[in-house]
Structure formats: C-alpha cells, structure tokens
Amino acid sequence: MIVRLSQLLQTHGRASLTELALALHSAPEALAPMLEMLMRKGRVREVVGAQGGRCGGCCKCEKGAMKVYEWVKPV
C-alpha cells in the first residue's frame, strides 16, 4: 500500500488526504501513519495553506479535504 501511495504522489505531485483515500480505496485514517513515515523520511511534506487561501473558514469541509501532501523530489 505504501508503494502505491508513493507512486500516486510521485505521479500527481500533490493530493489531499481525501483524494489519496479515494484513489487507493482506503480510509484516511489508514493512510495517515504511512504519510507520517514518508514525511519523516523526507519524501513527502504536508503543504500548509495548500488551498491557496480559498477556504473561507466556514468549517464545512471534511478534515481530510484540507490536508494536502506533496511529493518531495530528490536533490
């Protein structure tokens, strides 16, 4: 599963937790530990403010929709 997650992020560059869960047919809660491990290894980072300021703060979005992860290209 972690290989598929890595490949998905490599291919698309960045995706929200919700998008990743849908693409991998998995619960967001199941992906979180894998994403944390990839972040510790420096392969993935969480993008802060990834929605480009489009969120008006209405609190109606799903929690996972606002968490966006990005693949870190090796130097």
Backbone bond lengths (Angstrom), bond angles and torsions (degrees), N, CA, C in turn:
res aa  C-N    CA-C-N  psi(-1)  N-CA   C-N-CA  omega(-1)  CA-C   N-CA-C  phi
1 M - - - 1.453 - - 1.530 111.07 -
2 I 1.337 116.94 -39.69 1.468 119.22 -178.34 1.528 111.04 -67.74
3 V 1.319 117.14 -30.17 1.461 120.87 176.72 1.524 109.45 -67.08
4 R 1.314 117.39 -44.31 1.470 121.63 178.51 1.525 110.69 -63.14
5 L 1.335 116.53 -40.30 1.458 121.89 178.20 1.533 109.64 -62.37
6 S 1.314 116.60 -46.43 1.471 121.54 178.74 1.531 110.76 -61.09
7 Q 1.324 116.86 -45.95 1.463 120.94 -179.69 1.523 111.34 -61.52
8 L 1.317 116.33 -40.59 1.461 120.98 -179.96 1.528 110.74 -62.31
9 L 1.325 116.56 -45.74 1.455 119.65 179.43 1.530 111.89 -69.19
10 Q 1.321 117.39 -36.05 1.465 120.35 177.07 1.528 110.17 -62.52
11 T 1.312 116.26 -42.48 1.463 121.78 -177.38 1.524 112.32 -69.12
12 H 1.334 115.82 -45.12 1.469 120.18 -173.83 1.521 113.94 -95.88
13 G 1.320 117.60 -13.38 1.454 120.50 178.98 1.506 113.49 85.50
14 R 1.330 116.60 -55.16 1.465 121.09 177.52 1.517 109.90 -151.16
15 A 1.330 114.84 153.49 1.467 121.08 179.80 1.517 109.06 -160.94
16 S 1.309 115.64 153.60 1.459 120.17 176.67 1.528 109.25 -78.93
17 L 1.310 115.45 162.01 1.459 120.45 177.62 1.523 110.06 -59.24
18 T 1.313 117.27 -39.19 1.464 121.36 178.99 1.530 110.78 -64.36
19 E 1.330 117.34 -44.02 1.470 120.75 178.78 1.524 111.25 -62.55
20 L 1.337 116.38 -41.64 1.460 120.33 178.46 1.519 111.29 -62.96
21 A 1.323 116.10 -44.44 1.464 120.73 -179.30 1.526 110.75 -61.87
22 L 1.324 116.79 -42.55 1.469 120.28 179.47 1.526 111.16 -65.78
23 A 1.316 116.99 -44.11 1.461 120.89 -178.14 1.526 112.24 -65.79
24 L 1.327 116.28 -32.32 1.464 120.35 -177.37 1.530 112.97 -99.28
25 H 1.326 116.17 3.79 1.472 121.43 -179.98 1.534 110.37 52.60
26 S 1.326 114.70 51.02 1.456 120.67 -175.80 1.521 109.61 -139.74
27 A 1.312 116.50 162.00 1.457 121.43 176.20 1.532 109.28 -79.33
28 P 1.323 117.67 142.07 1.465 120.01 177.46 1.529 112.42 -54.88
29 E 1.314 116.79 -35.18 1.466 121.48 179.98 1.527 111.51 -63.67
30 A 1.326 117.02 -28.88 1.466 121.01 179.30 1.529 111.13 -77.57
31 L 1.331 116.76 -28.01 1.458 120.80 -178.50 1.523 112.66 -83.18
32 A 1.319 117.05 -27.43 1.465 121.36 -175.22 1.532 113.35 -53.86
33 P 1.338 120.35 -48.22 1.466 119.16 179.42 1.533 113.03 -63.40
34 M 1.332 117.08 -33.90 1.463 120.25 178.45 1.522 110.46 -69.08
35 L 1.325 116.87 -40.71 1.455 120.56 177.99 1.529 110.51 -65.62
36 E 1.324 116.95 -38.90 1.467 120.71 177.70 1.528 110.50 -62.15
37 M 1.328 117.19 -41.33 1.456 120.84 178.80 1.536 110.48 -64.52
38 L 1.339 116.67 -43.69 1.463 120.28 178.52 1.530 111.33 -64.28
39 M 1.334 116.83 -33.39 1.466 120.11 176.64 1.527 110.49 -68.73
40 R 1.330 117.62 -42.24 1.472 120.58 178.12 1.524 111.30 -61.08
41 K 1.333 116.23 -33.60 1.469 120.80 179.80 1.534 111.93 -81.81
42 G 1.329 116.73 -5.06 1.461 120.44 178.70 1.512 114.89 79.95
43 R 1.318 117.32 16.65 1.473 120.95 -178.56 1.527 113.02 -93.66
44 V 1.334 115.42 -23.08 1.461 121.51 -177.88 1.521 107.92 -135.90
45 R 1.336 115.75 148.30 1.465 118.82 172.62 1.520 108.89 -134.42
46 E 1.312 115.20 151.52 1.459 120.39 175.32 1.516 106.50 -85.29
47 V 1.320 116.77 130.43 1.450 122.16 -177.60 1.519 108.20 -90.78
48 V 1.319 115.52 116.98 1.467 121.20 179.82 1.518 108.60 -81.69
49 G 1.330 115.84 133.32 1.460 119.92 -179.27 1.512 112.36 66.64
50 A 1.316 116.40 32.72 1.463 122.03 -173.56 1.520 113.48 -66.41
51 Q 1.290 117.78 -19.83 1.463 119.28 -178.51 1.524 111.76 -81.81
52 G 1.320 116.29 8.29 1.459 120.29 174.99 1.512 113.33 65.65
53 G 1.317 116.67 27.96 1.455 119.98 179.00 1.513 113.55 75.42
54 R 1.312 117.19 10.04 1.465 120.46 -177.97 1.517 112.85 -75.41
55 C 1.322 116.64 -17.51 1.459 118.81 -178.75 1.524 109.03 -75.69
56 G 1.313 114.96 128.12 1.458 119.63 179.72 1.510 112.69 -90.68
57 G 1.322 117.20 4.33 1.458 120.12 178.06 1.520 113.90 76.57
58 C 1.322 117.23 27.77 1.462 119.95 -177.52 1.529 112.47 -79.82
59 C 1.334 117.04 -12.48 1.468 123.13 179.59 1.523 113.49 65.42
60 K 1.322 117.43 22.32 1.463 120.66 179.72 1.526 112.64 -96.78
61 C 1.321 117.06 -11.64 1.461 120.29 179.36 1.517 109.87 -77.84
62 E 1.324 115.13 148.71 1.455 119.29 173.56 1.520 108.71 -63.78
63 K 1.318 115.69 148.18 1.463 120.56 -178.97 1.530 111.49 -55.65
64 G 1.316 118.20 -43.37 1.454 122.28 -178.20 1.519 113.74 -69.61
65 A 1.321 117.33 -21.85 1.461 120.36 -178.87 1.521 111.15 -69.58
66 M 1.312 117.13 -24.15 1.458 120.98 -177.34 1.531 112.42 -94.53
67 K 1.327 118.35 -12.62 1.458 121.37 177.46 1.509 108.36 -89.93
68 V 1.338 115.64 118.21 1.462 120.41 -178.32 1.522 108.22 -120.89
69 Y 1.325 115.06 135.96 1.458 121.95 -178.99 1.518 109.04 -117.89
70 E 1.333 115.03 146.26 1.458 121.35 -176.80 1.525 109.61 -130.73
71 W 1.327 116.03 138.33 1.456 121.55 177.26 1.527 108.24 -73.55
72 V 1.312 117.20 135.59 1.455 122.48 178.01 1.519 108.08 -97.80
73 K 1.318 115.59 117.94 1.469 120.38 -179.23 1.522 108.98 -73.58
74 P 1.336 117.44 135.47 1.457 120.13 178.54 1.531 111.15 -64.10
75 V 1.306 114.74 146.61 1.473 120.05 -178.63 1.499 111.28 -86.10
